[in-house]
Amino acid sequence: MTVLDPDRASMTRLAHLDALEAHAMFVMREVAAERERPVVLFSGGKDSVVLLHLAAKAFAPGRFPFAVMHVDTGHNFAEAIDFRDRRVAELGAELVVASVQDSIDSGRVADPGPGGSRNRLQSVTLLDAIAEHRFDACFGGARRDEDKARAKERILSLRDEFGQWEPRNQRPELWRLYNGRVRPGEHLRVFPISDWTERDVWEYIAREGLELPSLYYSHQREVVERDGMLLAVNEWVVPGPGETPRVETVRYRTVGDASCTGAVRSTAATPAEVLAEIQVSILTERGATRADDRFSEAAMEDRKREGYF
């Protein structure tokens, strides 16, 4: 029986992270060189935190040459917004906030009402902001291991003049050669960490010493259990008949709309402890904690066709 040397395994993982990092920075530099108005989409989540860090390293010692955009549902965790503002200020970047509430007020989308999730309304707000600011490439932190529809994505994902994704129109990316050309009205969605896994992200966070919103680590929060998920009690999630709020020790695996993003029971308070926890989990972070991805087997693909990231 062959026993893997722990030191050798550790070095192998470090080399793997170095390769992932180098490729992600290469993609960002290539797109920045080809496109006129790129933008980084930032949610305050761990993947977008990694993406901002990669952008800062890719263009150091100068500032990265594009703005940061947050599609604000208005149903945010306060910790994520506080972190967003602080991190963008540290980087000296321009922050563009696209508001779902503005889309509702202008009649572009219908208000789902009290207790309704706004997560699925983001597509219209995002597409309107892209058109308004003439962005021709949007960097995002999506990964192929998150969802079956994500696994179909190219690194450079072409969106048509309506902002929609059509799998049959995507371009080949043999030998990591990328075609960044777009016609008027089209734009690219760019996924530099598409090949990363949740484990890769957390190992990179640990290695680089990256700060995250406190939501990602164990804390106590008042929650209700609904449809198998632990939802934080707040102004958008009110206990219904038969639901008893209680304080649980939890953390979040992904950060999104507070009305539909669930927590998991956890005592993990460091990246190393989170890594130990996710390595024995049988559920992806979206499958375990996003109610809006449970509409159907093809929920994510349906939303991508509508213009969602």
Secondary structure in CASP SS format (residue, H / E / C, confidence):
PFRMAT SS
TARGET T0000
AUTHOR 0000-0000-0000
METHOD secondary structure of the structure
MODEL  1
M C 1.00
T C 1.00
V C 1.00
L C 1.00
D C 1.00
P H 1.00
D H 1.00
R H 1.00
A H 1.00
S H 1.00
M H 1.00
T H 1.00
R H 1.00
L H 1.00
A H 1.00
H H 1.00
L H 1.00
D H 1.00
A H 1.00
L H 1.00
E H 1.00
A H 1.00
H H 1.00
A H 1.00
M H 1.00
F H 1.00
V H 1.00
M H 1.00
R H 1.00
E H 1.00
V H 1.00
A H 1.00
A H 1.00
E H 1.00
R C 1.00
E C 1.00
R C 1.00
P E 1.00
V E 1.00
V E 1.00
L E 1.00
F C 1.00
S C 1.00
G C 1.00
G C 1.00
K H 1.00
D H 1.00
S H 1.00
V H 1.00
V H 1.00
L H 1.00
L H 1.00
H H 1.00
L H 1.00
A H 1.00
A H 1.00
K H 1.00
A H 1.00
F C 1.00
A C 1.00
P C 1.00
G C 1.00
R C 1.00
F C 1.00
P C 1.00
F C 1.00
A E 1.00
V E 1.00
M E 1.00
H E 1.00
V E 1.00
D E 1.00
T C 1.00
G C 1.00
H C 1.00
N C 1.00
F C 1.00
A H 1.00
E H 1.00
A H 1.00
I H 1.00
D H 1.00
F H 1.00
R H 1.00
D H 1.00
R H 1.00
R H 1.00
V H 1.00
A H 1.00
E H 1.00
L H 1.00
G C 1.00
A C 1.00
E C 1.00
L E 1.00
V E 1.00
V E 1.00
A E 1.00
S E 1.00
V H 1.00
Q H 1.00
D H 1.00
S H 1.00
I H 1.00
D H 1.00
S C 1.00
G C 1.00
R C 1.00
V C 1.00
A C 1.00
D C 1.00
P C 1.00
G C 1.00
P C 1.00
G C 1.00
G C 1.00
S C 1.00
R C 1.00
N H 1.00
R H 1.00
L H 1.00
Q H 1.00
S H 1.00
V H 1.00
T H 1.00
L H 1.00
L H 1.00
D H 1.00
A H 1.00
I H 1.00
A H 1.00
E H 1.00
H H 1.00
R C 1.00
F C 1.00
D C 1.00
A E 1.00
C E 1.00
F E 1.00
G C 1.00
G C 1.00
A C 1.00
R C 1.00
R C 1.00
D C 1.00
E C 1.00
D C 1.00
K C 1.00
A C 1.00
R H 1.00
A H 1.00
K H 1.00
E C 1.00
R C 1.00
I C 1.00
L E 1.00
S E 1.00
L E 1.00
R E 1.00
D C 1.00
E C 1.00
F C 1.00
G C 1.00
Q C 1.00
W E 1.00
E C 1.00
P H 1.00
R H 1.00
N H 1.00
Q C 1.00
R C 1.00
P C 1.00
E C 1.00
L H 1.00
W H 1.00
R H 1.00
L C 1.00
Y C 1.00
N C 1.00
G C 1.00
R C 1.00
V C 1.00
R C 1.00
P C 1.00
G C 1.00
E C 1.00
H E 1.00
L E 1.00
R E 1.00
V E 1.00
F C 1.00
P C 1.00
I C 1.00
S C 1.00
D C 1.00
W C 1.00
T C 1.00
E H 1.00
R H 1.00
D H 1.00
V H 1.00
W H 1.00
E H 1.00
Y H 1.00
I H 1.00
A H 1.00
R H 1.00
E H 1.00
G C 1.00
L C 1.00
E C 1.00
L C 1.00
P C 1.00
S H 1.00
L H 1.00
Y H 1.00
Y C 1.00
S C 1.00
H E 1.00
Q E 1.00
R E 1.00
E E 1.00
V E 1.00
V E 1.00
E E 1.00
R E 1.00
D C 1.00
G C 1.00
M E 1.00
L E 1.00
L E 1.00
A E 1.00
V C 1.00
N C 1.00
E C 1.00
W C 1.00
V C 1.00
V C 1.00
P C 1.00
G C 1.00
P C 1.00
G C 1.00
E C 1.00
T C 1.00
P C 1.00
R E 1.00
V E 1.00
E E 1.00
T E 1.00
V E 1.00
R E 1.00
Y C 1.00
R C 1.00
T C 1.00
V C 1.00
G C 1.00
D C 1.00
A C 1.00
S C 1.00
C C 1.00
T E 1.00
G C 1.00
A E 1.00
V E 1.00
R E 1.00
S C 1.00
T C 1.00
A C 1.00
A C 1.00
T C 1.00
P H 1.00
A H 1.00
E H 1.00
V H 1.00
L H 1.00
A H 1.00
E H 1.00
I H 1.00
Q C 1.00
V C 1.00
S C 1.00
I C 1.00
L C 1.00
T C 1.00
E H 1.00
R H 1.00
G H 1.00
A H 1.00
T H 1.00
R E 1.00
A H 1.00
D H 1.00
D H 1.00
R C 1.00
F C 1.00
S C 1.00
E C 1.00
A C 1.00
A H 1.00
M H 1.00
E H 1.00
D H 1.00
R H 1.00
K H 1.00
R H 1.00
E C 1.00
G C 1.00
Y C 1.00
F C 1.00
END
